[in-house]
């Protein structure tokens, strides 16, 4: 049987895969089983921060595997401690909990908010107020936090205690927080899965101020937007706010599973021994990989991410077949006249891998994608978007 047939027979049918088997790659170019090369403009959905088989990343992993690949969290390992230190020093947060994915990082954030609020205000303060069109994961609890009803339909009943409000409506936000005795407000500064929707800065700042004034935990989900993706280390830094909790994953370890939940001074000690845990969270190999990523995300590198994002925005401006460009840094959405899926298929046929997000073509290239590859990908995408004569 072909790999396509083996996969179809033995892998749970949750993914509508493209008929392409990727076997190797380097940087922003991947190669399929037939030897065809593609410029990767999706980076595993914002995961391979420095592309495929990055030399520095590889070396960090190899060195750690030669020492110890895993220890339970009953013991100390250096990469875990050093990564927590680096995250805190780069952000000002005080403590970090490590897990394996964005959903788990968000679960931890929710647990932290509920535990803090129950102890501070009472057990009836448990509601998490989220935003419509948001996306926070696929566990029952993070699905409940996700403000998109179609994700809820198959899995009722979901975890109770979540209410989604309309982004931008301050009055609705305050009303719901008061009526539900909210424990937390949970936001994405850019809603990735919701369609690469950049949230209004004034609204986000008002929500942050309201949360602070009312001792409501502010959670910012940086699973997709974090780790340099938007041109800042974390997108909230471009909004002038100070969250209580930040969750992240995806690009943090450059291709290995790792989630992190960062806790500020208010909630840094909310968890005690046994209150939360993760078998693989803080895995030394994943943490070593993440250290190799974060060390390189300095101001000069982030400025390059911003510049590449501006190049893309300018390149797609006034382009036939592209109605609008949304996003920030190297997280962009193209509203195309043609169906997004059709554009992605045409790009793939011509050697460029793109993604979709709702009705948009989504671009999430490696942060260090070379300009020649970026320029070539732009021409393929623009040609795919052009309308027939």
C-alpha positions in Angstrom: 0.0 0.0 0.0 1.0 3.6 -0.5 1.6 5.9 2.5 -1.7 7.5 1.5 -3.5 4.2 1.8 -1.8 3.2 5.0 -2.6 6.5 6.6 -6.3 6.2 5.5 -6.6 2.7 6.9 -4.8 3.2 10.3 -4.8 6.9 11.2 -8.0 8.4 12.7 -9.8 10.3 10.0 -9.6 13.8 11.6 -7.5 15.4 8.9 -8.5 16.1 5.3 -4.9 15.9 4.1 -3.5 17.2 0.8 -2.2 14.4 -1.5 1.4 15.3 -0.8 4.0 13.2 1.3 6.7 15.5 2.6 10.0 13.5 3.2 12.7 16.1 3.7 13.5 19.8 3.8 15.9 22.5 4.7 15.0 26.0 5.9 11.9 27.2 4.0 12.0 24.6 1.3 10.4 21.1 1.7 10.6 18.2 -0.7 7.9 15.6 -1.4 8.4 11.8 -2.1 8.6 12.5 -5.9 11.4 15.1 -5.5 9.2 18.2 -6.0 10.2 21.2 -3.9 7.9 23.6 -2.2 8.4 27.0 -0.5 6.8 26.5 2.9 4.7 29.5 3.7 2.9 27.7 6.6 5.8 26.5 8.8 3.6 23.7 10.3 1.0 26.3 11.3 3.5 28.7 12.9 5.6 25.9 14.5 8.9 25.7 12.6 10.1 29.1 13.7 13.5 28.8 12.0 12.4 26.5 9.2 13.1 22.8 8.6 16.3 21.2 10.1 17.8 24.4 11.3 21.4 23.8 12.2 21.4 25.6 15.6 18.2 23.9 16.6 19.4 20.5 15.5 22.6 20.8 17.5 20.8 21.8 20.7 18.6 18.8 20.4 21.4 16.4 19.6 23.5 17.6 22.5 20.6 17.2 24.9 19.6 13.8 23.6 23.1 12.6 24.3 22.7 13.6 28.0 19.1 12.7 29.0 16.0 12.7 26.9 13.4 12.7 29.7 13.1 12.8 33.5 10.0 13.1 35.5 9.2 16.4 37.1 10.1 14.9 40.5 13.7 15.9 39.6 15.4 19.0 38.3 16.8 19.4 34.7 18.8 22.3 33.5 17.0 23.1 30.2 13.7 23.4 32.0 15.0 25.8 34.6 17.0 27.9 32.1 14.1 28.2 29.7 11.8 29.4 32.5 14.5 31.9 33.5 14.8 33.1 30.0 11.1 33.5 29.4 10.7 35.4 32.7 13.7 37.7 32.0 12.4 38.5 28.5 8.9 39.2 29.6 8.9 40.3 33.3 6.7 37.3 34.3 7.6 35.6 37.5 6.8 31.8 37.1 6.3 29.4 34.2 4.4 26.1 34.0 5.4 23.9 31.1 3.1 21.5 29.2 3.0 20.0 25.7 0.6 22.1 23.6 -1.3 25.3 23.3 -4.5 23.7 24.5 -2.7 22.5 27.7 -1.1 25.9 28.2 -4.6 27.4 28.0 -6.0 24.7 30.4 -3.3 25.8 32.9 -4.2 29.5 32.4 -7.9 28.8 33.1 -7.1 26.7 36.2 -4.8 29.5 37.5 -7.6 32.1 37.0 -10.3 30.0 38.6 -8.1 29.0 41.6 -7.0 32.6 42.2 -10.6 33.9 42.0 -12.1 31.2 44.1 -9.5 31.8 46.9 -9.7 35.6 46.6 -13.4 36.2 45.9 -15.3 32.9 46.4 -16.2 29.7 44.6 -18.9 31.5 42.6 -16.3 33.5 40.7 -15.4 31.0 38.0 -16.7 32.3 34.6 -14.1 32.8 31.9 -15.2 35.5 29.4 -13.8 35.0 26.0 -14.2 36.5 22.5 -16.4 35.4 19.6 -14.3 34.0 16.7 -11.5 33.1 19.2 -9.9 29.7 19.2 -8.2 28.2 22.3 -7.8 24.5 21.7 -9.6 21.1 21.2 -10.0 19.7 24.7 -13.5 19.9 26.1 -12.6 22.9 28.3 -10.7 24.8 25.6 -13.4 24.1 23.1 -15.8 25.7 25.6 -13.5 28.7 25.7 -13.5 28.9 21.9 -16.1 31.4 20.7 -17.1 29.5 17.6 -20.3 27.5 17.9 -19.6 25.0 15.1 -16.7 23.6 17.1 -19.2 22.9 20.0 -21.8 21.0 18.1 -20.5 17.4 18.3 -19.2 17.5 21.9 -22.0 18.6 24.2 -22.1 19.1 27.1 -18.9 21.2 27.2 -17.3 22.4 30.4 -19.5 25.0 31.9 -18.5 28.5 32.9 -17.5 30.1 29.6 -19.2 33.0 27.9 -18.1 34.6 24.6 -18.7 38.3 23.9 -18.4 40.4 20.7 -14.9 41.8 20.3 -14.9 45.6 20.4 -18.1 45.9 22.5 -16.9 47.3 25.8 -20.4 47.6 27.3 -21.2 44.0 26.6 -17.9 42.9 28.1 -18.4 44.8 31.3 -22.0 43.7 31.6 -21.2 40.0 31.1 -18.2 40.2 33.6 -20.5 41.7 36.2 -23.4 39.4 35.7 -21.3 36.2 35.7 -18.8 37.2 38.4 -16.0 36.7 36.0 -12.8 35.1 37.1 -10.9 36.0 33.9 -11.1 37.7 30.5 -9.3 35.6 27.9 -8.3 37.2 24.6 -6.1 36.7 21.5 -4.7 40.0 20.2 -4.9 38.4 16.7 -7.5 35.7 16.2 -5.6 33.3 14.0 -8.0 30.4 13.4 -10.8 32.9 13.5 -9.6 34.5 10.2 -6.4 36.4 11.1 -8.4 39.1 12.8 -6.4 41.9 14.4 -8.2 43.1 17.5 -8.7 46.8 18.1 -6.0 48.1 20.3 -8.2 50.6 22.2 -10.6 47.7 23.0 -7.9 45.4 24.3 -6.4 48.2 26.4 -9.9 49.0 27.9 -10.4 45.3 28.7 -7.0 45.2 30.4 -7.8 48.3 32.5 -11.2 47.0 33.4 -9.7 43.6 34.4 -7.1 45.3 36.6 -9.6 47.6 38.3 -11.9 44.7 39.2 -9.2 42.1 40.0 -10.2 39.9 37.1 -7.4 37.8 35.7 -6.4 38.9 32.1 -5.3 35.9 30.0 -3.7 36.5 26.6 -3.5 33.5 24.4 -0.2 33.7 22.4 -0.2 30.1 21.2 0.0 31.2 17.5 1.0 34.9 17.9 3.9 34.3 20.2 7.6 33.7 20.0 8.3 36.4 17.4 5.5 35.7 15.0 4.1 39.2 14.9 7.4 41.1 15.0 7.4 41.4 18.8 8.4 38.6 21.2 4.6 38.4 22.1 1.8 40.3 20.4 0.5 41.8 23.7 3.7 43.8 23.8 2.5 45.8 20.8 -0.8 46.6 22.6 0.8 48.3 25.7 -0.9 45.9 28.2 0.4 43.8 31.1 -1.5 40.5 31.2 -1.7 38.4 34.4 -1.3 35.1 32.4 0.1 34.4 29.0 -0.1 31.0 27.2 2.1 30.0 24.3 3.2 26.9 22.4 3.6 26.3 18.6 6.8 28.1 17.6 8.3 28.0 21.1 10.4 24.8 20.5 10.7 25.2 16.8 9.0 21.9 15.9 9.0 19.9 19.1 5.9 19.8 21.4 6.1 22.4 24.2 3.6 24.7 25.8 4.2 27.3 28.4 1.9 29.3 30.8 3.5 32.4 32.2 2.3 33.8 35.5 2.8 37.3 36.7 3.3 38.5 40.3 -0.4 38.3 41.2 -0.7 34.6 40.4 2.8 33.3 40.5 2.1 31.3 43.7 -1.4 30.2 42.9 -0.4 26.6 42.4 1.0 24.5 45.2 2.5 21.0 45.2 0.2 18.6 43.4 -2.3 21.3 42.2 -1.3 20.8 38.5 1.1 18.7 36.6 2.3 17.3 33.2 4.3 14.1 32.6 6.1 15.5 29.5 5.9 19.2 30.4 9.3 20.7 30.6 10.9 17.8 28.7 14.6 18.6 28.5 15.0 18.0 24.8 12.0 20.3 24.0 13.3 22.9 26.4 16.8 22.7 24.9 15.2 23.3 21.5 13.2 26.2 22.8 16.3 27.8 24.3 18.0 27.7 20.8 14.9 29.5 19.4 14.5 32.2 22.1 18.2 33.1 22.3 17.9 34.3 18.7 14.7 36.4 19.0 16.5 39.6 19.8 15.4 43.1 18.8 17.4 43.1 15.6 15.9 39.8 14.5 12.4 40.9 15.4 12.9 44.1 13.3 13.6 41.8 10.4 10.4 39.9 11.0 8.5 43.2 10.9 10.3 44.3 7.8 9.4 41.0 6.0 5.8 41.5 7.1 5.7 45.0 5.6 7.2 43.6 2.4 4.4 41.1 2.1 1.7 43.7 2.9 3.1 46.1 0.3 3.5 43.3 -2.3 -0.1 42.2 -2.0 -1.5 45.8 -1.9 -3.6 46.7 -5.0 -3.2 43.1 -6.3 -5.8 41.8 -8.6 -7.9 39.2 -6.8 -6.9 40.2 -3.3 -9.5 42.4 -1.6 -7.7 42.9 1.8 -4.7 42.0 3.8 -4.9 41.4 7.6 -2.5 40.5 10.3 0.8 41.6 11.8 4.4 40.6 11.2 4.7 37.2 9.5 1.1 36.3 10.4 -1.0 37.5 7.5 -4.4 36.7 6.0 -5.4 37.4 2.4 -9.1 38.0 1.6 -9.2 36.7 -2.0 -11.9 37.0 -4.6 -11.5 33.3 -5.5 -12.2 30.8 -2.7 -9.2 30.5 -0.4 -9.1 26.7 -0.9 -8.8 27.2 -4.7 -5.9 29.6 -4.3 -4.1 27.3 -1.9 -4.5 24.4 -4.3 -3.1 26.4 -7.2 -0.2 27.6 -5.1 0.6 24.0 -4.1 0.6 22.9 -7.8 3.1 25.7 -8.4 5.4 24.9 -5.5 4.2 27.0 -2.7 2.5 25.7 0.5 -0.1 28.1 2.0 -2.8 27.7 4.6 -6.4 28.9 5.1 -8.2 30.6 8.0 -11.9 30.8 7.5 -12.3 32.5 4.1 -8.7 33.8 3.9 -5.4 32.5 2.6 -3.2 32.4 5.7 0.6 33.0 5.5 2.8 31.9 8.4 6.3 31.4 6.9 9.4 30.7 9.0 10.6 33.8 10.8 14.0 33.6 9.0 12.7 32.9 5.5 15.2 34.2 3.0 14.0 37.2 0.9 14.5 35.4 -2.5 12.2 32.6 -1.3 9.7 35.1 0.0 9.8 37.1 -3.3 9.3 33.9 -5.3 6.4 32.8 -3.1 4.7 36.2 -3.5 4.7 35.9 -7.3 3.2 32.4 -7.2 0.5 33.6 -4.7 -0.3 36.7 -6.7 -0.6 34.7 -9.9 -2.9 32.2 -8.1 -5.1 35.0 -7.0 -5.5 36.7 -10.4 -8.8 36.5 -12.1 -9.3 34.9 -15.4 -9.6 37.2 -18.4 
